[in-house]
Amino acid sequence: MLVDLAWRIARPLLFSLDAERAHHLVLDTLDRWPRLSGALLRGLTPAPPANLQTTLGPLRVPSPLGLAAGLDKDGQAIAAWPALGFGFVEVGTVTPRPQAGNPAPRMFRLVPERGLINRMGFNNAGLPALAERIRALRASGNWPGVPVGANIGKNKDTPNDLAEDDYLANVAGLRGLVDWFTVNVSSPNTPGLRDLQEPERLGRLLRAIVQTASGAPVFLKLAPDLEPTALAEAVDVAMLAGCTGIIATNTTISRPGSSGRLGEAGGLSGAPLWPLAQERIGQVLRAVDGRGPVIGVGGITHPDQAEALLAMGCAGIQVYSGLIFEGPGLPLRILRQLARHKAQARLTGPAA
């Protein structure tokens, strides 16, 4: 694919830069020329297969492959992501007020392991900026034809006792502008945030969010560092609160399979996360037990892994760090394999 050739040329340049600087360079370019960027990506990337339509609860998506939150925090490239084949896009994490996040440097590549450690700290331009960007995209005709959701969090200086106010402000400010909400109480980079996963507190928060969302789907994103019993309990709380489904998993504070920068604080993503994420996703699927869709995310760098999560029972999958190391051709490689195997299954029929 031409997009892979372009990536082989661009990767050495991007990897010569600080990880966060390279990240912003790409997003700022996509933001500055949305129509041109979309046209260029579509020209470099063949059209994704058309036989992968599915549903994520009430959401109808052209494919089960989505962009995970964290890559496009402020929605700068919303118009461009579908050109790479993404069937749904999650922006954020957004907070009610702008915040700079944690001090830099705060993002580190583990190149041999194809992993990332980040302690960004919900750096974003804030709810009003995201809402205004979305309105402008819709008004200009650049809004994509795939569902777009918002990952929501609280400001760092908001105490947990008032966290509900922040989450509800996000929902109220984006209601009617995005297609679903993902409740982020599992990032390791905001002090005390994961305490909101405690069952009683989580139940109150989710019930209030579901009510304020007024019918928009609400997903809960869980940490891979929760033990199986706590994970199952959080799933039950979410389902009883009226959540549509679960996204598993976020980054991990453990360091499985990574040899570099072990002393760096922050969440680990990418290939080293895969074994832990797959295990936790399996536990979440068993806990959900068909009560709602599960979206699997964590360390996907190859089509076989995406296919494995769908075979386990995930309704959808998301990638982020895999794009950094495998390039923008990864989504189409995943979709082509899924489509090929789906067509083969139709031809052969059920096993005798």
Secondary structure, DSSP 8 states (H G I E B T S, - for coil): -HHHHHHHHHHHHHHTS-HHHHHHHHHHHHHH-HHHHHHHHHHHS----SS--EEETTEEESSSEEE-TTSSTT-TTTTTGGGGT-SEEEEEEE-SS-B--S-S--EEEETTTTEEEE---S-B--HHHHHHHHHHHHHHT---SS-EEEEE---TTS-GGGHHHHHHHHHHHHBTTBSEEEEE---TTSTTGGGGGSHHHHHHHHHHHHHHHTTS-EEEEE-TTS-HHHHHHHHHHHHHHT--EEEE---BSS-TT--S-TT--SEEEEGGGHHHHHHHHHHHHHHHTTSS-EEEESS--SHHHHHHHHHHT-SEEEESHHHHHH-TTHHHHHHHHHHHHHHHHHHH-S--
